[in-house]
Amino acid sequence: MKSFDPAIQRYQAMRVSTFEHFKPNPKNAGYGLLFTVIPILGYAYLLHFTRSKQEQKYRNGEVAYKDRDFKLI
C-alpha cells in the first residue's frame, strides 16, 4: 500500500504549473542571451576565424598538400 507524501505532491504540482506562473522580464532575457545566444555566436565566430585563416594558408601555398587535413575528401 502506498502512502501519501505531501512533499512529493507539492513538488509535482510545482513542476506542472511552472509555466503558468512564469513571467518574462529583462533578467530572464539576459540569462537567455548570456547562456545560449552569445556562446553559439562566439563559437561560430571562432570556427569561421580559424577556418578562414587555415584556408588562406592553403591558398598561399604555405601548407604542402601532403600535410593538409581532410585531403581525401
RODO-2510 file (C-alpha; in nm, 4 decimals, decimal comma):
residues 73
     n   res          X          Y          Z
     1     m     0,0000     0,0000     0,0000
     2     k     0,1347     0,3410    -0,0979
     3     s     0,1328     0,6260     0,1472
     4     f     0,0562     0,9868     0,0554
     5     d     0,3636     1,2089     0,0726
     6     p     0,2699     1,5776     0,0769
     7     a     0,6230     1,6946    -0,0126
     8     i     0,6277     1,4895    -0,3322
     9     q     0,2749     1,6046    -0,4144
    10     r     0,3788     1,9726    -0,3766
    11     y     0,6887     1,9131    -0,5872
    12     q     0,4892     1,7536    -0,8682
    13     a     0,2301     2,0307    -0,8580
    14     m     0,5079     2,2914    -0,8746
    15     r     0,6662     2,1189    -1,1751
    16     v     0,3362     2,1032    -1,3618
    17     s     0,2385     2,4660    -1,3018
    18     t     0,5798     2,6304    -1,3577
    19     f     0,4942     2,7844    -1,6948
    20     e     0,1584     2,9117    -1,5718
    21     h     0,3405     3,1374    -1,3245
    22     f     0,6426     3,2300    -1,5379
    23     k     0,6664     3,5993    -1,6212
    24     p     0,9244     3,7089    -1,8781
    25     n     1,1346     4,0077    -1,7803
    26     p     1,4678     4,1641    -1,8803
    27     k     1,6605     3,9499    -1,6317
    28     n     1,5249     3,6279    -1,7860
    29     a     1,6006     3,7563    -2,1351
    30     g     1,9531     3,8430    -2,0242
    31     y     2,0085     3,4922    -1,8951
    32     g     1,8801     3,3536    -2,2236
    33     l     2,1236     3,5677    -2,4192
    34     l     2,4113     3,5029    -2,1829
    35     f     2,3806     3,1243    -2,1753
    36     t     2,2524     3,0436    -2,5260
    37     v     2,2887     3,3097    -2,7932
    38     i     2,6295     3,4544    -2,7009
    39     p     2,8097     3,1152    -2,6732
    40     i     2,6636     2,9980    -3,0047
    41     l     2,7655     3,3175    -3,1837
    42     g     3,1075     3,3132    -3,0196
    43     y     3,1710     2,9549    -3,1259
    44     a     3,0527     3,0292    -3,4811
    45     y     3,2909     3,3272    -3,4997
    46     l     3,5771     3,1142    -3,3660
    47     l     3,5146     2,8444    -3,6267
    48     h     3,4880     3,0997    -3,9063
    49     f     3,8095     3,2760    -3,7987
    50     t     4,0188     2,9592    -3,7678
    51     r     3,8909     2,8055    -4,0905
    52     s     3,9441     3,1265    -4,2863
    53     k     4,2986     3,1513    -4,1541
    54     q     4,3707     2,7887    -4,2494
    55     e     4,2137     2,8331    -4,5938
    56     q     4,4331     3,1388    -4,6554
    57     k     4,7412     2,9308    -4,5713
    58     y     4,6268     2,6642    -4,8189
    59     r     4,5683     2,9206    -5,0960
    60     n     4,9048     3,0901    -5,0409
    61     g     5,0857     2,7568    -5,0641
    62     e     5,2196     2,7689    -4,7089
    63     v     5,0949     2,4157    -4,6355
    64     a     5,2042     2,1236    -4,8517
    65     y     4,9277     1,9102    -4,9939
    66     k     5,0510     1,6014    -4,8079
    67     d     5,0279     1,7895    -4,4755
    68     r     4,6698     1,9100    -4,5225
    69     d     4,3862     1,7782    -4,3115
    70     f     4,0989     1,6106    -4,4961
    71     k     4,2956     1,5813    -4,8196
    72     l     4,0972     1,2750    -4,9299
    73     i     3,7594     1,4443    -4,9194
***
